[in-house]
């Protein structure tokens, strides 16, 4: 028997490079074995990737929860702002009606004083009733001025609650007499 020396080379060679990091769990091919496209050659330990996946899923869940909470906070702020604006508008309307009422009261007090003065000049009444009518007129004037001040404050507050930025909080204007 004759012996021949020869060298074999594969018809095709493939260089295998890992595109992911990790520890090999299984080697499914031996050197020199024929492989086909799509054959599973190696299996990487999946545990580190599963841990990262669970971490990413937990982070996603936290982000979704935070988004939901933020959306609820925005809705709550919008509702609060809407209520503040409505309340301020109602206060403006109420104070406008109060100004009208106190103005009418002052006009009536002026007419009553004029009538009492005419009666006094004609000798039909006493100065006590004139003084009482003067006092009533002063009270009516004070009430009208108070109503005008409250109306002006409510208009300022109404304008303020419409212009306060969301991060600005509050929305009420504090005056010397308190919050309006």
SEZA-536815 format. One record per atom (N, C-alpha, C, O): residue in three letters; x, y, z. Coordinates in steps of 0.1 Angstrom, whole numbers, plus 5000, padded with zeros to 4 digits. Example, Ala and Ser with C-alpha at 12.3 -4.5 7.8 and 13.67 -1.06 7.14 Angstrom:
<atoms>
ala513249435078ala512349555078ala513249675078ala514249675085ser512849785071ser513749895071ser512950005079ser513450115080
</atoms>
This chain:
<atoms>
unk500849895000unk500050005000unk500950125000unk501850145008unk500550214991unk501350334990unk500650444998unk499450454999unk501550525002unk501050635010unk501250765002unk502250784996unk500250855003unk500250984996unk500051095006unk499251085015unk500851195004unk500551305012unk499651405005unk499951434993unk498751455011unk497851555005unk497251645015unk497351625027unk496751755010unk496151845019unk494751885014unk494551905002unk493751885023unk492351915018unk492052055022unk492452105033unk491352125014unk490852255017unk489352255014unk488852185004unk488652325022unk487152335020unk486852415008unk487652505004unk485852375001unk485452454989unk485052594993unk485452684986unk484352605004unk483952745009unk484352745023unk484252645031unk484752865027unk485052885042unk484252995047unk483853085039unk483952995059unk483153095065unk483853145078unk484253065086unk483853265080unk484453325092unk483253365101unk482353435096unk483253315113unk482153345122unk482553445132unk483553435139unk481753555132unk482053665142unk480853685150unk479653685145unk481053705163unk479953725172unk479453875170unk480353965171unk478153895169unk477654035168unk477054075181unk476654195183unk476953985191unk476454015204unk477453965214unk478253875211unk477354025226unk478253975236unk477553875245unk476253885246unk478253795252unk477553695261unk478453575262unk479453555255unk477953485270unk478653355272unk477853245264unk476653245263unk478753165257unk478053055250unk477452955259unk478152905268unk476252915256unk475552815264unk475752675258unk475952575265unk475652675245unk475852555237unk476552575224unk476352685218unk477352485220unk478052485207unk477352365199unk477452255203unk476752405188unk475952295181unk476652245169unk476052175161unk477852295166unk478552245154unk480052215158unk480552285167unk480552115151unk481952085154unk482752125142unk482252145131unk484052145144unk484952185133unk484852085122unk484851955124unk484852135110unk484752045098unk483451995095unk483251935084unk482452025103unk481051975100unk480452065089unk480652185089unk479652005081unk478952075071unk477752145077unk476952085084unk477552275074unk476452345079unk475752415067unk476352435056unk474552445069unk473652505059unk473152645064unk473152665076unk472852725055unk472252855058unk471052845068unk470152765065unk471152915079unk470052915088unk470152815099unk469452815109unk471252725099unk471452625109unk471952705122unk472652805122unk471452655133unk471852705146unk473252655150unk473352535151unk474152745151unk475552705154unk475852715169unk476552625174unk475452815175unk475752845189unk474552895196unk473652955189unk474452875209unk473352935216unk474053005228unk474852955236unk473653135229unk474153225239unk473253215251unk472053205250unk473853225263unk473153225275unk472053335275unk472453455275unk470753305276unk469753415275unk469553485287unk468853595287unk469953445299unk469653505311unk469953655312unk469153735317unk471153695308unk471453845309unk470453925301unk470154035304unk470153875289unk469253945280unk467753945286unk467054045284unk467353835292unk466053835298unk465953935310unk464953995312unk467053945317unk467154045328unk466954185323unk466254265328unk467754215312unk467654345306unk466254375300unk465754485301unk465654275295unk464354285289unk463354325300unk462554415299unk463454245311unk462554275323unk462754415328unk461854485332unk464054455329unk464354595333unk463754695324unk463154795328unk463854675311unk463354765301unk461754775302unk461154875301unk461154655304unk459754645305unk459254725318unk458254795318unk460054705329unk459654775341unk459854925340unk459055005344unk460854965333unk461155115330unk459955165322unk459555275324unk459555085312unk458455135303unk457155145311unk456455245309unk456955045320unk455755055328unk455755175338unk454755245339unk456955205343unk457055325352unk456755455343unk456055545348unk457355455331unk457155575323unk455655595319unk455155705319unk454955485316unk453555485313unk452755535325unk451755615324unk453055485337unk452455525349unk452655675352unk451655745355unk453855725350unk454155865352unk453355945341unk452856055345unk453255895329unk452555975319unk451055975323unk450456085322unk450455865328unk449055865332unk448855965344unk447856045344unk449855965353unk449656055365unk449856205360unk449056285365unk450756225351unk450856365346unk449656405338unk449156525340unk449056325330unk447756355323unk446656385333unk445856475331unk446556305344unk445556335354unk445856465361unk444856535364unk447056495364unk447456625370unk447056745361unk446456845366unk447256725348unk446956835339unk445456845338unk444956965338unk444656735338unk443256745338unk442756815351unk441756895350unk443356775362unk442956835374unk443256985374unk442357065379unk444357025369unk444757165369unk443757245359unk443357355362unk443457185348unk442557245339unk441157265345unk440557375344unk440657165352unk439357175359unk439457285370unk438557365372unk440557285378unk440757385388unk440757525382unk440157615388unk441457545371unk441557675365unk440157715359unk439757835361unk439457625353unk438157655348unk437257695360unk436457795358unk437257625371unk436457665382unk436857795388unk435957875392unk438157825388unk438557955393unk438058065384unk437558175389unk438158045371unk437658155362unk436158165363unk435658285363unk435458055364unk433958065366unk433558135379unk432758225379unk434258095390unk433958165402unk434258315402unk433458395407unk435358345396unk435758485394unk434758565386unk434358675389unk434258495375unk433258565366unk431958585374unk431258685373unk431558485382unk430358495390unk430458605400unk429558685402unk431658615406unk431858725416unk431758865409unk431258955415unk432358875397unk432159005390unk430759035387unk430259145389unk429958935383unk428558955380unk427758995393unk426959085393unk428058925404unk427358955416unk427759095421unk426859165425unk429059125420unk429459265425unk428859375416unk428559485420unk428759345403unk428059445394unk426659465398unk426159575398unk425959355401unk424559375406unk424459445419unk423559525421unk425459425428unk425559495440unk425759635438unk425159725445unk426659675429unk426859815426unk425559885421unk425159995425unk424859815412unk423559865407unk422559885419unk421859985420unk422459785428unk421559795439unk421959905449unk421059985453unk423259925452unk423660025461unk423460165454unk423260265461unk423660175441unk423460295434unk421960345435unk421660455438unk421060245433unk419660275434unk419360315448unk418560405450unk419960255458unk419660285472unk420160425475unk419460505482unk421360465470unk421860605472unk420960705465unk420660815471unk420460675453unk419560765446unk418260785455unk417760905456unk417760675460unk416560685468unk416760765481unk415960845485unk417960745487unk418360825499unk418460975496unk418061055504unk418961005484unk419161145480unk417761205478unk417461325483unk416861135472unk415461185470unk414761205484unk414061295486unk414961105492unk414361115506unk414861235513unk414061305520unk416161265512unk416761385519unk416161505513unk415861605520unk416061515500unk415461635493unk414061655498unk413661765501unk413261545499unk411961555504unk411861605518unk411061695521unk412761555527unk412761595541unk413161735542unk412561815550unk414161785534unk414561925534unk413462015530unk413262125536unk412661975520unk411562055515unk410462065526unk409862165529unk410161945533unk409261945543unk409662035555unk408862105561unk410962035558unk411562115569unk411362255566unk411062335575unk411662295553unk411562435549unk410162485550unk409862605552unk409262395547unk407762425548unk407262415562unk406162455564unk408062375571unk407662365585unk406862245588unk406162235598unk406862135580unk406062025581unk406761905589unk406161805591unk408061925592unk408861815598unk409861875608unk410061995608unk410561795615unk411561835625unk412961815619unk413061735610unk413961885624unk415261865619unk415861725622unk416761685615unk415261655631unk415661515634unk415561425622unk416361345619unk414361445615unk414161365603unk415061405592unk415461315583unk415461525591unk416461575581unk417761505584unk418461455575unk418161515596unk419461455600unk419461305598unk420461245594unk418361245601unk418261095598unk418361065584unk419060965580unk417761145575unk417861125560unk419261155556unk419761085547unk419961255562unk421361275558unk422261155562unk423161115555unk422061105574unk422760985579unk422560865569unk423460795565unk421260845565unk420960735556unk421660755543unk422060655536unk421660875538unk422360905525unk423860875526unk424460815517unk424460915538unk425960885540unk426160735540unk427160685534unk425260655547unk425460515547unk425260455533unk426060365529unk424260505525unk424060455512unk425360485503unk425760405495unk425860605505unk427060645497unk428260555501unk428960505492unk428460525514unk429460435518unk429260295512unk430260225508unk428060245513unk427760115507unk428060105492unk428560005487unk427660215485unk427960225471unk429460225468unk429960145459unk430260295476unk431660305474unk432260165477unk433160115470unk431860095488unk432259965491unk431959865480unk432859785477unk430759875474unk430459785463unk431259815451unk431659715444unk431559945448unk432459975437unk433859915439unk434459865430unk434359925451unk435759875454unk435759725453unk436659665446unk434759655458unk434659515457unk434559465442unk435059365438unk433759545434unk433659515420unk434959535413unk435359445405unk435659635416unk436959655410unk437959545413unk438659495405unk437959505426unk438759395430unk438459265423unk439259185419unk437159245421unk436759115415unk437059115400unk437459015394unk437059235394unk437559245380unk439059215379unk439459145370unk439859275388unk441259245388unk441459095390unk442359035384unk440759035400unk440958895402unk440558805390unk441258715387unk439458845383unk439058775371unk440158785361unk440458675354unk440758895359unk441758915349unk443058835353unk443658775345unk443258825366unk444458755371unk444358605369unk445258545365unk443158545372unk443058405371unk443058355356unk443358245354unk442858445347unk442958415333unk444458425328unk444758365318unk445258495335unk446658515331unk447658435339unk448858435335unk447358375350unk448358305358unk448758175350unk447958095346unk450058155348unk450558035341unk450257915350unk450157925362unk450257795343unk449957675350unk450857645362unk450457605373unk452157675361unk453157655371unk453057765382unk453657755392unk452257875379unk452157985389unk451257955401unk451358035410unk450557845400unk449657815412unk448557905414unk448057965405unk448157925427unk447158015432unk446158065422unk445257985418unk446258185419unk445258245410unk444358345417unk443658425410unk444458355430unk443758455437unk444558575440unk445758565442unk443958695440unk444658815443unk444458855457unk443258855462unk445458875465unk445358905479unk445359065481unk446259125476unk444359115487unk444259255490unk444359285504unk444459185512unk444259405508unk444259445522unk443159385530unk443359355542unk442059365524unk440859305531unk440859155531unk439959095537unk441759095524unk441758945523unk441858905509unk442158975500unk441558775507unk441658715494unk440258735487unk439258715493unk440358775474unk439158785467unk439158695455unk438158685447
</atoms>
